[in-house]
Amino acid sequence: MINRITKKFRELEQKGEGALICYVVAGYPDIATSKQVIDALVDGGADIIEVGIPFSDPIADGPTIQAASNIALKNGMTPEKALNLVRAVRKKYPNLPMLAMTYSNILVRPGMEKFMYDSKQCGLDGFILPDLPVDEAGTYTSVASKLNLATVFLVSPNTRDIRLHKIAANTTGFLYVVSVYGITGARNSFQKYTLNTIRAVKRIAGAKVPVAVGFGISRPVHAKIMIAAGAEAIIVGSAIINKISDGGSVTRMLIDLENFARTMKRACKIKYHKTH
């Protein structure tokens, strides 16, 4: 059975479109609204949803996502409740690719195999674990392979080629390219090294797995630049959290999110050219 993430990338490749991957924090701004946030993003054209399972020490996340995670934890969000959210979303959207972004401790605490099995049962399609190095991921990748779950690893602008080959060999679903040095957070512009990184990663990973770019992408022009450089997907996180935390009514916020997703998805529809 083909993983939903892989299936979605194949569908979009046929259309010559890049994928819009939208990140939400489970339990933010509160548990009930989380699901409406996902609905708004899907209605706006999000291709893949990345559900952040809040963790007390999110080392890869910038202040925006850290603050949202802290609020979610204060709201009583737990890994179990996050999986219940996934289950509810899966019921409504049988074909929507969903993966969890969290930290390895969340999986290790209840037992990695058990948590991954429970996640699969709830309808999750894979994981992004920024703090799990590929060298220590043997158990994780072998359990994921058995359960047909994607293992999305991250590479950064200073990842050397030899390591890039190893990461690409262990990545399924897509390869997550960190666009900038540092942590997540919306940005106004990107340096030339970001585009060079995308091209370098495409040369090594392009034939094996799609490449998605994240960290700092907040405007349609960013999406166009990344897709034009060869990325098959963009990942938007902090910009979504900012829109949720801007205040105002829930109704207004959900409309803004849907419109934002729509403009970002439109920017992903420029034809991209395979480099392999």
Residue frames relative to the residue before (quaternion, step in Angstrom):
aa qw qx qy qz dx dy dz
M 1.0000 0.0000 0.0000 0.0000 0.00 0.00 0.00
I 0.3798 -0.7477 0.4990 0.2184 3.58 -0.73 1.03
N 0.5066 -0.6510 0.4779 0.3021 3.59 -0.96 0.90
R 0.5762 -0.6284 0.3971 0.3398 3.61 -0.99 0.85
I 0.6104 0.5588 -0.3565 0.4336 3.59 1.08 -0.70
T 0.6653 0.4988 -0.2880 0.4751 3.57 0.88 -1.02
K 0.6391 0.5407 -0.3199 0.4437 3.55 0.96 -0.92
K 0.6596 0.5167 -0.3036 0.4537 3.57 0.94 -0.95
F 0.6577 0.5015 -0.3204 0.4619 3.61 0.90 -0.86
R 0.6412 0.5170 -0.3334 0.4586 3.60 1.01 -0.73
E 0.6301 0.5334 -0.3269 0.4600 3.57 0.99 -0.85
L 0.6989 0.4769 -0.2727 0.4580 3.57 0.86 -1.00
E 0.6010 0.5576 -0.3588 0.4462 3.56 1.09 -0.68
Q 0.6145 0.5515 -0.3378 0.4518 3.58 1.05 -0.79
K 0.7247 0.4204 -0.2322 0.4941 3.57 1.07 -0.79
G 0.4240 -0.7022 0.4663 0.3311 3.58 1.25 -0.25
E 0.5051 0.6451 -0.4183 0.3921 3.58 1.14 0.67
G 0.3980 -0.6531 0.5786 0.2834 3.51 -1.27 0.48
A 0.4672 -0.6752 0.4953 0.2838 3.59 -1.22 0.49
L 0.2619 -0.7166 0.6226 0.1739 3.52 -1.17 0.70
I 0.0842 -0.7852 0.6135 0.0017 3.55 -0.60 1.23
C 0.1050 -0.8216 0.5600 0.0195 3.58 -0.62 1.14
Y 0.2658 -0.7812 0.5552 0.1039 3.52 -0.91 1.05
V 0.0033 -0.7711 0.6368 -0.0038 3.57 -1.00 0.90
V 0.3635 -0.6886 0.5713 0.2594 3.56 -1.20 0.49
A 0.4231 -0.6972 0.5157 0.2624 3.58 -0.69 1.08
G 0.8030 0.2600 -0.1986 0.4982 3.58 -0.76 1.03
Y 0.6792 0.4266 -0.2979 0.5176 3.58 1.27 0.14
P 0.4964 -0.1963 -0.8383 0.1111 1.65 -1.74 1.79
D 0.7600 -0.0401 -0.0273 0.6482 3.60 1.27 -0.29
I 0.7206 -0.4800 0.2753 0.4179 3.55 -1.26 0.38
A 0.6835 0.4994 -0.2990 0.4405 3.60 0.88 -0.92
T 0.6990 0.4870 -0.2793 0.4429 3.59 0.93 -0.89
S 0.4925 0.6813 -0.4184 0.3438 3.61 1.19 -0.51
K 0.6931 0.4804 -0.2824 0.4572 3.54 0.87 -0.99
Q 0.6393 0.5199 -0.3266 0.4630 3.60 1.05 -0.75
V 0.5936 0.5610 -0.3511 0.4580 3.57 1.13 -0.69
I 0.6568 0.4959 -0.3046 0.4795 3.58 0.95 -0.90
D 0.6192 0.5445 -0.3373 0.4542 3.60 0.98 -0.84
A 0.6712 0.5085 -0.3008 0.4477 3.58 0.87 -0.98
L 0.6711 0.4973 -0.2983 0.4618 3.59 0.94 -0.88
V 0.6444 0.5047 -0.3183 0.4782 3.60 1.02 -0.82
D 0.6436 0.5173 -0.3199 0.4645 3.58 0.97 -0.84
G 0.6827 0.4847 -0.2784 0.4706 3.58 1.12 -0.67
G 0.6694 -0.5413 0.2901 0.4181 3.58 1.25 -0.09
A 0.3300 0.7372 -0.5262 0.2659 3.62 1.19 0.26
D 0.3371 -0.7615 0.5235 0.1801 3.58 -0.88 0.97
I 0.7858 0.0945 -0.0006 0.6112 3.56 1.08 -0.82
I 0.2027 -0.7686 0.5937 0.1249 3.59 -1.00 0.79
E 0.1776 -0.7546 0.6277 0.0705 3.51 -0.98 1.03
V 0.1616 -0.8085 0.5625 0.0615 3.58 -0.50 1.20
G 0.2712 -0.7583 0.5720 0.1556 3.57 -0.65 1.10
I 0.1842 -0.7446 0.6303 0.1200 3.58 -0.79 1.03
P 0.4038 -0.7668 0.4310 0.2515 3.60 -0.30 1.22
F 0.0677 -0.7670 0.6381 -0.0038 3.52 -1.13 0.86
S 0.5781 -0.6493 0.3794 0.3166 3.56 -1.02 0.83
D 0.7982 0.2091 -0.1123 0.5536 3.61 1.12 -0.49
P 0.0505 0.8589 -0.5075 0.0463 3.62 0.58 1.14
I 0.2050 -0.8662 0.4436 0.1046 3.57 0.35 1.30
A 0.7015 0.4645 -0.2913 0.4552 3.62 1.04 -0.59
D 0.6544 0.5561 -0.3037 0.4127 3.56 1.24 -0.33
G 0.4435 -0.6812 0.5239 0.2544 3.51 -1.13 0.77
P 0.7772 -0.3891 0.2321 0.4366 3.58 -1.33 0.08
T 0.6137 0.5730 -0.3574 0.4091 3.62 1.01 -0.77
I 0.7378 0.4014 -0.2281 0.4925 3.57 0.76 -1.09
Q 0.5886 0.5631 -0.3718 0.4452 3.62 1.07 -0.64
A 0.6641 0.5038 -0.3035 0.4615 3.58 0.90 -0.96
A 0.6530 0.5087 -0.3112 0.4669 3.61 0.96 -0.87
S 0.6390 0.5259 -0.3189 0.4620 3.60 1.01 -0.83
N 0.6504 0.5194 -0.3163 0.4552 3.58 0.97 -0.86
I 0.6438 0.5087 -0.3196 0.4740 3.58 1.00 -0.84
A 0.6452 0.5258 -0.3197 0.4528 3.58 0.96 -0.89
L 0.6500 0.5057 -0.3162 0.4709 3.59 0.98 -0.84
K 0.6412 0.5118 -0.3171 0.4759 3.59 1.01 -0.82
N 0.6460 0.5195 -0.3085 0.4665 3.59 1.14 -0.66
G 0.5771 -0.6153 0.3652 0.3936 3.57 1.29 -0.07
M 0.3580 0.7352 -0.5049 0.2765 3.60 1.21 0.34
T 0.0471 -0.7714 0.6346 -0.0025 3.57 -1.01 0.91
P 0.6670 -0.4763 0.3569 0.4482 3.62 -1.20 0.22
E 0.6310 0.5389 -0.3319 0.4487 3.60 1.03 -0.80
K 0.6743 0.4829 -0.2939 0.4751 3.58 0.93 -0.91
A 0.6050 0.5429 -0.3549 0.4618 3.59 1.10 -0.66
L 0.6595 0.4895 -0.3081 0.4802 3.59 1.00 -0.78
N 0.6043 0.5366 -0.3570 0.4685 3.59 1.12 -0.58
L 0.6080 0.5350 -0.3426 0.4762 3.57 1.11 -0.72
V 0.6356 0.5211 -0.3195 0.4716 3.59 0.95 -0.90
R 0.6490 0.5280 -0.3210 0.4438 3.59 0.93 -0.91
A 0.6663 0.5035 -0.2997 0.4613 3.58 0.96 -0.90
V 0.6552 0.4988 -0.3069 0.4771 3.59 1.00 -0.84
R 0.6395 0.5411 -0.3244 0.4394 3.58 0.98 -0.86
K 0.6087 0.5649 -0.3443 0.4381 3.55 1.05 -0.80
K 0.7134 0.4572 -0.2440 0.4716 3.54 0.97 -0.95
Y 0.7975 0.1796 -0.0682 0.5720 3.60 1.02 -0.83
P 0.2067 -0.8372 0.4923 0.1188 3.61 0.22 1.25
N 0.7757 0.3706 -0.1930 0.4731 3.62 1.06 -0.67
L 0.4726 0.6965 -0.4313 0.3247 3.60 1.28 -0.04
P 0.3400 -0.7291 0.5435 0.2396 3.63 -0.70 0.97
M 0.0081 0.7973 -0.6018 0.0451 3.57 -0.90 1.00
L 0.0340 0.7876 -0.6153 -0.0023 3.52 -0.98 0.80
A 0.4166 -0.6999 0.5225 0.2522 3.54 -1.22 0.48
M 0.1571 -0.7234 0.6613 0.1212 3.53 -1.11 0.79
T 0.2545 0.7522 -0.5722 0.2051 3.56 -0.63 1.11
Y 0.5417 -0.6106 0.4685 0.3379 3.56 -1.27 -0.29
S 0.6619 -0.5886 0.2899 0.3625 3.53 -1.04 0.88
N 0.5716 0.6165 -0.3756 0.3900 3.58 1.12 -0.62
I 0.5941 0.5758 -0.3525 0.4374 3.58 1.12 -0.72
L 0.7026 0.4380 -0.2575 0.4982 3.61 1.06 -0.74
V 0.6657 0.5354 -0.3043 0.4215 3.55 1.00 -0.88
R 0.6209 0.5999 -0.3493 0.3642 3.58 0.94 -0.93
P 0.7675 0.3127 -0.2198 0.5146 3.67 0.73 -0.89
G 0.5957 -0.4864 0.3810 0.5132 3.59 1.29 -0.28
M 0.4718 -0.7310 0.4115 0.2716 3.54 -0.49 1.24
E 0.6800 0.4990 -0.3023 0.4441 3.55 0.83 -0.99
K 0.6512 0.5208 -0.3133 0.4544 3.58 0.97 -0.89
F 0.6842 0.4850 -0.3039 0.4520 3.59 0.81 -0.96
M 0.6620 0.5012 -0.3121 0.4617 3.58 0.97 -0.83
Y 0.6298 0.5218 -0.3298 0.4714 3.57 1.04 -0.74
D 0.6545 0.5068 -0.3085 0.4686 3.60 0.94 -0.93
S 0.6328 0.5433 -0.3219 0.4480 3.58 1.02 -0.84
K 0.6434 0.5215 -0.3056 0.4698 3.52 0.99 -0.91
Q 0.6504 0.5269 -0.3091 0.4514 3.58 0.97 -0.90
C 0.6817 0.4818 -0.2819 0.4729 3.58 1.10 -0.69
G 0.6129 -0.5893 0.3374 0.4040 3.59 1.26 -0.15
L 0.4197 0.6957 -0.4819 0.3280 3.58 1.21 0.32
D 0.3221 -0.7795 0.5145 0.1546 3.60 -1.09 0.74
G 0.8185 -0.1224 0.0860 0.5547 3.60 1.18 -0.16
F 0.3684 -0.7287 0.5458 0.1881 3.53 -1.39 0.01
I 0.1284 -0.6954 0.6939 0.1360 3.49 -1.42 0.45
L 0.0095 0.7976 -0.6008 0.0529 3.59 -0.63 1.15
P 0.2394 -0.8383 0.4673 0.1471 3.61 0.13 1.24
D 0.7211 0.4466 -0.2641 0.4592 3.61 1.11 -0.54
L 0.6027 0.5477 -0.3735 0.4441 3.62 1.23 0.14
P 0.2684 -0.7777 0.5432 0.1674 3.62 -0.34 1.21
V 0.6126 -0.5866 0.3879 0.3607 3.55 -1.09 0.74
D 0.6223 0.5663 -0.3422 0.4182 3.62 1.10 -0.67
E 0.7469 0.3687 -0.2080 0.5127 3.60 1.16 -0.53
A 0.5632 0.6681 -0.3389 0.3487 3.56 1.30 0.13
G 0.2571 0.8205 -0.4858 0.1569 3.61 1.21 0.31
T 0.6883 0.4679 -0.2813 0.4777 3.59 0.80 -1.04
Y 0.6499 0.5458 -0.2989 0.4364 3.54 0.93 -1.01
T 0.7181 0.4372 -0.2758 0.4659 3.61 0.75 -0.99
S 0.6659 0.4971 -0.3381 0.4418 3.61 0.97 -0.68
V 0.6300 0.5023 -0.3362 0.4875 3.63 1.04 -0.72
A 0.6446 0.5306 -0.3198 0.4480 3.60 0.95 -0.90
S 0.6416 0.5331 -0.3174 0.4510 3.55 0.98 -0.86
K 0.6473 0.5189 -0.3093 0.4648 3.59 0.99 -0.86
L 0.7527 0.3976 -0.1988 0.4857 3.57 1.01 -0.89
N 0.3970 -0.7261 0.4609 0.3205 3.59 1.32 -0.05
L 0.3898 0.6815 -0.5070 0.3559 3.57 0.94 1.00
A 0.4621 -0.6790 0.4946 0.2842 3.58 -1.00 0.80
T 0.1703 -0.7456 0.6347 0.1109 3.56 -1.13 0.74
V 0.0921 -0.8220 0.5620 0.0030 3.56 -0.20 1.32
F 0.1067 -0.7928 0.5987 0.0397 3.57 -0.59 1.16
L 0.3988 -0.7216 0.5235 0.2149 3.54 -1.26 0.51
V 0.0760 -0.7468 0.6559 0.0792 3.53 -1.23 0.62
S 0.2334 -0.7836 0.5621 0.1247 3.57 -1.10 0.65
P 0.7204 -0.4535 0.2856 0.4403 3.60 -1.23 0.19
N 0.7460 0.3793 -0.2444 0.4897 3.62 1.10 -0.46
T 0.3751 0.7021 -0.5142 0.3193 3.62 1.19 0.43
R 0.3678 -0.7484 0.5094 0.2124 3.59 -0.72 1.06
D 0.6864 -0.5264 0.3227 0.3842 3.56 -1.19 0.63
I 0.6606 0.5255 -0.3258 0.4257 3.58 0.86 -0.95
R 0.6739 0.4703 -0.2849 0.4935 3.58 1.06 -0.80
L 0.5957 0.5799 -0.3423 0.4378 3.55 1.10 -0.77
H 0.6253 0.5330 -0.3280 0.4662 3.59 1.01 -0.83
K 0.6715 0.5024 -0.2943 0.4583 3.58 0.94 -0.95
I 0.6640 0.5000 -0.3042 0.4654 3.58 0.94 -0.91
A 0.6513 0.5207 -0.3137 0.4541 3.59 0.93 -0.91
A 0.6482 0.5356 -0.3153 0.4398 3.59 1.06 -0.77
N 0.7459 0.3957 -0.2121 0.4920 3.59 1.14 -0.60
T 0.5817 0.5914 -0.3590 0.4277 3.56 1.31 -0.12
T 0.0082 0.7552 -0.6550 -0.0243 3.55 -1.10 0.76
G 0.6619 0.4503 -0.3710 0.4706 3.59 -1.16 0.54
F 0.6457 -0.4262 0.2984 0.5590 3.54 0.49 -1.27
L 0.4189 -0.6633 0.5521 0.2823 3.55 -1.28 0.31
Y 0.3015 -0.7778 0.5347 0.1350 3.55 -0.77 1.11
V 0.1337 -0.7914 0.5943 0.0514 3.56 -0.50 1.22
V 0.2948 -0.7268 0.5974 0.1668 3.56 -0.72 1.13
S 0.3736 -0.8024 0.4240 0.1916 3.56 -0.41 1.26
V 0.7993 0.2018 -0.0751 0.5611 3.57 1.16 -0.56
Y 0.5493 -0.5423 0.4885 0.4069 3.55 -1.28 0.19
G 0.7261 0.4474 -0.2976 0.4289 3.60 -0.94 0.77
I 0.7144 -0.4682 0.3555 0.3794 3.51 -1.32 -0.53
T 0.6794 -0.4757 0.3542 0.4321 3.57 -1.29 0.10
G 0.3376 0.7185 -0.5675 0.2185 3.55 -1.28 0.38
A 0.5203 -0.6428 0.4543 0.3311 3.59 -1.00 0.78
R 0.1234 -0.8047 0.5792 0.0410 3.58 -1.02 0.82
N 0.5010 -0.6483 0.4824 0.3097 3.53 -1.27 0.39
S 0.8218 0.0027 0.0387 0.5685 3.59 0.98 -0.74
F 0.3102 -0.7368 0.5720 0.1839 3.55 -1.31 0.25
Q 0.4632 -0.6709 0.5077 0.2785 3.56 -1.18 0.64
K 0.6779 -0.4919 0.3707 0.4013 3.51 -1.33 0.32
Y 0.5980 0.5940 -0.3685 0.3921 3.59 1.07 -0.71
T 0.5738 0.5895 -0.3839 0.4194 3.62 1.14 -0.55
L 0.6922 0.4663 -0.2787 0.4750 3.58 0.88 -0.97
N 0.6182 0.5312 -0.3390 0.4699 3.58 1.07 -0.71
T 0.6274 0.5369 -0.3298 0.4577 3.57 1.06 -0.79
I 0.6404 0.5228 -0.3284 0.4569 3.59 0.90 -0.92
R 0.6747 0.4979 -0.2998 0.4549 3.58 0.87 -0.95
A 0.6568 0.5133 -0.3093 0.4576 3.59 0.98 -0.88
V 0.6599 0.4975 -0.3051 0.4733 3.58 0.96 -0.87
K 0.6267 0.5443 -0.3314 0.4485 3.60 1.00 -0.82
R 0.6305 0.5474 -0.3419 0.4312 3.58 0.97 -0.81
I 0.7424 0.4064 -0.2219 0.4841 3.57 0.98 -0.85
A 0.8050 0.3196 -0.1431 0.4789 3.59 0.84 -0.99
G 0.4606 0.7677 -0.3955 0.2050 3.54 1.22 -0.60
A 0.7201 0.4411 -0.2729 0.4609 3.58 0.87 -0.86
K 0.7053 0.4899 -0.2675 0.4369 3.59 1.14 -0.59
V 0.8244 -0.0094 0.0981 0.5573 3.55 0.82 -1.00
P 0.5260 -0.6260 0.4510 0.3578 3.65 -1.01 0.63
V 0.3349 -0.7315 0.5652 0.1827 3.53 -1.24 0.57
A 0.0746 -0.7851 0.6148 0.0135 3.58 -0.85 1.04
V 0.2233 -0.7881 0.5636 0.1074 3.57 -0.96 0.85
G 0.0416 0.8078 -0.5849 0.0592 3.54 -0.89 0.97
F 0.6340 0.4999 -0.4515 0.3798 3.54 -1.45 0.03
G 0.8797 0.0676 -0.0858 0.4627 3.54 -0.45 1.25
I 0.5400 0.6300 -0.4207 0.3668 3.62 1.19 -0.13
S 0.0950 0.8431 -0.5159 0.1181 3.57 -0.48 1.18
R 0.7575 0.3194 -0.1832 0.5390 3.61 1.24 -0.16
P 0.6372 -0.5363 0.3809 0.4014 3.59 -1.15 0.52
V 0.6307 0.5450 -0.3513 0.4264 3.60 0.97 -0.77
H 0.6045 0.5428 -0.3578 0.4604 3.61 1.10 -0.67
A 0.6425 0.5318 -0.3204 0.4491 3.56 0.95 -0.93
K 0.6588 0.5208 -0.3119 0.4442 3.57 0.88 -0.95
I 0.6535 0.5248 -0.3106 0.4484 3.58 0.95 -0.93
M 0.6887 0.4929 -0.2844 0.4492 3.60 0.87 -0.99
I 0.6629 0.4906 -0.3035 0.4772 3.58 0.95 -0.89
A 0.6498 0.5181 -0.3180 0.4562 3.59 0.98 -0.83
A 0.6572 0.5064 -0.3082 0.4655 3.60 1.13 -0.63
G 0.6855 -0.5097 0.2751 0.4411 3.60 1.28 -0.10
A 0.4824 0.6580 -0.4540 0.3580 3.61 1.22 -0.05
E 0.3623 -0.7273 0.5384 0.2233 3.56 -1.10 0.69
A 0.8023 0.1230 -0.0658 0.5804 3.59 1.24 -0.20
I 0.1914 -0.7240 0.6397 0.1733 3.51 -1.34 0.37
I 0.2495 -0.7501 0.5972 0.1358 3.54 -1.18 0.67
V 0.0832 -0.8018 0.5916 0.0104 3.57 -0.72 1.09
G 0.0078 0.8305 -0.5549 0.0482 3.58 -0.66 1.10
S 0.7692 0.3853 -0.2244 0.4578 3.57 0.30 -1.28
A 0.6232 0.5467 -0.3518 0.4347 3.61 1.01 -0.73
I 0.6348 0.5108 -0.3214 0.4825 3.59 1.11 -0.69
I 0.6485 0.5130 -0.3145 0.4663 3.58 0.94 -0.91
N 0.6268 0.5423 -0.3350 0.4481 3.60 0.99 -0.83
K 0.6636 0.5024 -0.3125 0.4578 3.58 0.94 -0.85
I 0.6363 0.5145 -0.3298 0.4708 3.59 1.08 -0.71
S 0.7511 0.4278 -0.2280 0.4482 3.60 0.90 -0.92
D 0.4557 0.7139 -0.4361 0.3041 3.60 1.26 -0.06
G 0.5076 -0.6473 0.4297 0.3725 3.58 1.23 -0.24
G 0.5445 0.5984 -0.4599 0.3660 3.55 -1.26 -0.23
S 0.6986 -0.4792 0.3259 0.4197 3.55 -1.31 0.02
V 0.6186 -0.5441 0.4214 0.3792 3.55 -1.25 0.56
T 0.6334 0.5501 -0.3313 0.4317 3.58 0.94 -0.89
R 0.6676 0.5012 -0.2899 0.4680 3.56 0.90 -0.98
M 0.6554 0.5283 -0.3004 0.4485 3.55 0.96 -0.97
L 0.6640 0.5028 -0.3055 0.4616 3.60 0.95 -0.85
I 0.6269 0.5149 -0.3336 0.4802 3.60 1.05 -0.73
D 0.6449 0.5243 -0.3143 0.4587 3.59 0.96 -0.90
L 0.6563 0.5173 -0.3070 0.4554 3.58 0.97 -0.88
E 0.6513 0.5112 -0.3171 0.4625 3.56 0.93 -0.89
N 0.6684 0.4953 -0.2988 0.4676 3.59 0.93 -0.88
F 0.6311 0.5335 -0.3242 0.4604 3.56 1.03 -0.82
A 0.6522 0.5047 -0.3125 0.4714 3.59 0.91 -0.94
R 0.6428 0.5400 -0.3255 0.4351 3.58 0.99 -0.84
T 0.6854 0.4662 -0.2990 0.4728 3.61 0.90 -0.88
M 0.6458 0.5076 -0.3307 0.4646 3.61 1.03 -0.70
K 0.6464 0.5113 -0.3231 0.4651 3.59 1.00 -0.80
R 0.6107 0.5538 -0.3521 0.4430 3.57 1.00 -0.79
A 0.6670 0.5113 -0.2921 0.4565 3.58 1.02 -0.85
C 0.6408 0.5190 -0.3215 0.4655 3.60 1.22 -0.40
K 0.6114 0.6084 -0.3382 0.3764 3.56 1.23 -0.23
I 0.4388 0.6519 -0.4986 0.3659 3.58 1.22 0.11
K 0.5386 -0.6334 0.4394 0.3401 3.56 -0.95 0.80
Y 0.1295 -0.7642 0.6230 0.1057 3.55 -0.95 0.81
H 0.3454 -0.7380 0.5471 0.1917 3.55 -1.22 0.50
K 0.4552 -0.6754 0.5135 0.2700 3.51 -0.85 0.99
T 0.2629 -0.7749 0.5515 0.1618 3.57 -1.01 0.78
H 0.6590 0.4598 -0.3545 0.4783 3.59 1.18 0.26
